[in-house]
Amino acid sequence: MEKFNQKTFDNFALESGIIGFFKEPIKLKSGRFSTWYVNWRTVAQDVYLIDKLTDFVISFVISHKLEVDTFYGVPEGASKLGVLTQYKWAKSQKNFAKGSHNLAMGRGKEKDHGDPKDRSFLAMPKGRTIVIEDVTSTGSSLIATVEKLRALNIEVVAAIALTNRNELNDDKKTVEEVMKEKNIPYFAMSNASILLKKHESHH
């Protein structure tokens, strides 16, 4: 596994076409309006690209010396990334054996019935869990996911976003500030404003 390289990752993001523009402002998932977007969906749809992306996530985690048992993707934006990263990570571990790692996955929409852990999950994370999100604007989906996991006594050791859009929430706080208040380290693998500048200089 190669060491995480910021420039290589930024180039991968831009070459994968994650940034796009609109003539008229559109409403983002966060409720904000914008003339540009960051979307990792094209990468998540391509087996070759998502394979490369999981390598970047794992090398990023290793470079930050984060201890992890389970990668968990925020449903549904990062579900596939969470599952595939966990699969690759588990297989690379010395203790890989029956029962050593679980393949956690959340439901996008909760079931109305059954055990609480089955309502929200197809499989619950176990052990030290890193939550992955594709894009954080105000971070509301990521924060809600972290709170849900903590309420079920799951140990969340870090949260990682592929790209941070650096938006402020209604309390004028960044996602980093909100996560810091919750004592959870937050990392962004790329920064939207830097990607935008690089995109403009290429075009």
C-alpha positions as CSV (number, residue, x, y, z in Angstrom):
1,M,0.0,0.0,0.0
2,E,1.5,3.3,-1.1
3,K,1.7,6.2,1.4
4,F,-1.2,8.7,1.2
5,N,-0.2,11.6,-1.1
6,Q,-2.4,14.6,-1.1
7,K,-1.6,15.8,-4.6
8,T,-2.2,12.3,-6.1
9,F,-5.5,12.1,-4.3
10,D,-6.6,15.6,-5.4
11,N,-5.7,14.7,-9.0
12,F,-7.6,11.5,-8.8
13,A,-10.7,13.4,-7.5
14,L,-10.5,16.0,-10.4
15,E,-9.8,13.4,-13.1
16,S,-12.8,11.4,-11.9
17,G,-15.0,14.5,-12.5
18,I,-16.3,14.9,-9.0
19,I,-16.7,18.7,-9.4
20,G,-19.5,20.1,-11.6
21,F,-21.1,23.5,-12.3
22,F,-24.6,24.8,-12.8
23,K,-25.7,28.0,-14.6
24,E,-28.5,28.5,-12.0
25,P,-27.9,27.8,-8.3
26,I,-29.4,24.4,-7.2
27,K,-30.4,23.3,-3.7
28,L,-27.9,20.9,-2.1
29,K,-28.8,18.1,0.3
30,S,-27.8,20.4,3.1
31,G,-30.5,22.8,2.0
32,R,-28.0,25.4,0.8
33,F,-27.9,26.8,-2.7
34,S,-24.8,26.6,-4.9
35,T,-23.7,27.0,-8.5
36,W,-21.2,24.1,-8.1
37,Y,-21.2,20.6,-6.6
38,V,-19.0,17.9,-5.4
39,N,-20.3,14.4,-6.2
40,W,-18.4,11.1,-5.8
41,R,-21.2,9.1,-7.4
42,T,-19.4,8.5,-10.7
43,V,-16.5,6.9,-8.7
44,A,-18.9,4.8,-6.6
45,Q,-20.5,3.4,-9.8
46,D,-17.2,2.3,-11.3
47,V,-15.5,-0.9,-9.9
48,Y,-12.0,0.2,-11.0
49,L,-12.3,3.7,-9.5
50,I,-13.9,2.7,-6.2
51,D,-11.1,0.1,-5.9
52,K,-8.6,2.9,-6.2
53,L,-10.6,5.0,-3.8
54,T,-10.6,2.3,-1.1
55,D,-6.8,2.2,-1.4
56,F,-6.7,5.9,-0.8
57,V,-8.9,5.7,2.3
58,I,-6.8,2.9,3.8
59,S,-3.5,4.6,3.1
60,F,-5.0,7.8,4.6
61,V,-6.0,6.0,7.8
62,I,-2.6,4.3,8.1
63,S,-0.8,7.7,7.5
64,H,-2.8,9.2,10.4
65,K,-2.1,6.1,12.6
66,L,-5.8,5.5,13.2
67,E,-6.7,2.2,14.9
68,V,-9.8,0.6,13.3
69,D,-11.8,-2.6,13.4
70,T,-14.8,-1.5,11.2
71,F,-15.2,1.0,8.5
72,Y,-18.8,2.2,8.3
73,G,-20.2,4.3,5.4
74,V,-22.9,6.9,6.1
75,P,-26.1,5.5,4.5
76,E,-26.6,5.7,1.6
77,G,-24.1,8.1,0.1
78,A,-21.1,6.2,1.4
79,S,-22.5,2.7,2.0
80,K,-20.7,1.0,-0.9
81,L,-17.4,2.7,0.0
82,G,-17.7,1.6,3.7
83,V,-18.4,-2.0,2.7
84,L,-15.6,-2.3,0.2
85,T,-13.1,-0.5,2.3
86,Q,-13.9,-2.8,5.2
87,Y,-13.7,-5.9,3.0
88,K,-10.3,-4.9,1.7
89,W,-9.0,-3.8,5.1
90,A,-10.2,-7.0,6.9
91,K,-8.5,-9.2,4.3
92,S,-5.2,-7.4,4.8
93,Q,-5.1,-7.9,8.6
94,K,-2.9,-10.6,10.3
95,N,-5.8,-11.8,12.4
96,F,-8.2,-12.2,9.5
97,A,-10.3,-15.3,10.2
98,K,-13.8,-16.5,10.8
99,G,-15.5,-14.0,13.1
100,S,-12.6,-11.5,13.1
101,H,-14.3,-8.7,11.2
102,N,-17.9,-7.9,10.4
103,L,-19.2,-6.2,7.2
104,A,-21.3,-3.4,8.6
105,M,-23.9,-1.6,6.6
106,G,-26.7,0.8,7.5
107,R,-30.2,1.2,6.1
108,G,-31.0,4.4,4.3
109,K,-34.5,4.2,5.7
110,E,-35.2,2.6,9.1
111,K,-37.5,-0.4,9.3
112,D,-40.7,0.3,11.5
113,H,-40.3,-2.9,13.5
114,G,-37.9,-5.4,15.0
115,D,-34.8,-5.1,17.2
116,P,-33.4,-1.5,17.2
117,K,-30.1,-2.7,15.8
118,D,-31.9,-4.4,12.9
119,R,-34.1,-1.4,12.2
120,S,-31.1,0.8,11.3
121,F,-28.6,-1.7,10.1
122,L,-28.2,-4.7,7.8
123,A,-25.1,-5.4,10.0
124,M,-24.0,-3.3,12.9
125,P,-20.4,-2.0,13.2
126,K,-18.3,-3.7,15.9
127,G,-15.2,-2.5,17.8
128,R,-13.3,0.7,16.9
129,T,-15.4,2.2,14.1
130,I,-14.4,4.8,11.5
131,V,-17.4,6.5,9.9
132,I,-16.9,7.5,6.2
133,E,-18.9,10.2,4.4
134,D,-18.4,11.2,0.8
135,V,-19.0,15.0,1.1
136,T,-19.6,17.1,4.1
137,S,-21.2,20.5,3.7
138,T,-22.6,21.3,7.2
139,G,-22.0,17.6,8.1
140,S,-25.5,17.0,9.2
141,S,-25.8,13.4,7.9
142,L,-22.4,12.5,9.3
143,I,-23.2,14.0,12.7
144,A,-26.6,12.2,12.8
145,T,-24.9,8.9,11.9
146,V,-22.2,9.3,14.6
147,E,-24.9,10.1,17.2
148,K,-26.9,7.1,16.2
149,L,-23.9,4.8,16.6
150,R,-22.9,6.3,19.9
151,A,-26.4,5.8,21.2
152,L,-26.0,2.1,20.5
153,N,-22.6,2.2,22.4
154,I,-20.5,1.7,19.3
155,E,-17.0,3.2,19.7
156,V,-16.6,5.8,17.0
157,V,-12.8,6.6,16.9
158,A,-12.9,9.0,13.9
159,A,-14.9,10.4,11.0
160,I,-13.5,10.8,7.5
161,A,-15.0,12.8,4.6
162,L,-13.7,12.4,1.1
163,T,-14.3,16.1,0.5
164,N,-15.1,18.9,2.9
165,R,-17.2,21.8,1.4
166,N,-16.4,24.0,4.4
167,E,-20.0,25.2,4.9
168,L,-21.2,26.6,8.2
169,N,-24.3,25.2,9.9
170,D,-27.1,27.4,11.3
171,D,-25.0,28.0,14.5
172,K,-22.2,29.3,12.3
173,K,-20.0,26.3,13.1
174,T,-18.0,24.1,10.8
175,V,-18.3,20.3,10.7
176,E,-14.8,20.2,12.4
177,E,-16.0,22.3,15.3
178,V,-19.2,20.3,15.8
179,M,-17.2,17.0,15.8
180,K,-14.6,18.5,18.2
181,E,-17.4,19.2,20.6
182,K,-18.3,15.6,20.4
183,N,-14.7,14.5,21.0
184,I,-14.5,12.8,17.7
185,P,-11.5,13.4,15.4
186,Y,-12.7,14.6,12.0
187,F,-10.6,14.3,8.9
188,A,-11.2,15.5,5.3
189,M,-9.2,13.8,2.6
190,S,-9.7,16.8,0.3
191,N,-10.9,20.3,0.5
192,A,-13.4,21.6,-1.9
193,S,-12.0,25.2,-2.1
194,I,-8.5,23.7,-3.0
195,L,-10.1,21.4,-5.6
196,L,-12.0,24.3,-7.2
197,K,-8.8,26.3,-7.5
198,K,-7.0,23.4,-9.1
199,H,-10.0,22.7,-11.4
200,E,-10.0,26.4,-12.6
201,S,-6.2,26.3,-13.2
202,H,-6.6,23.2,-15.4
203,H,-9.5,24.7,-17.5
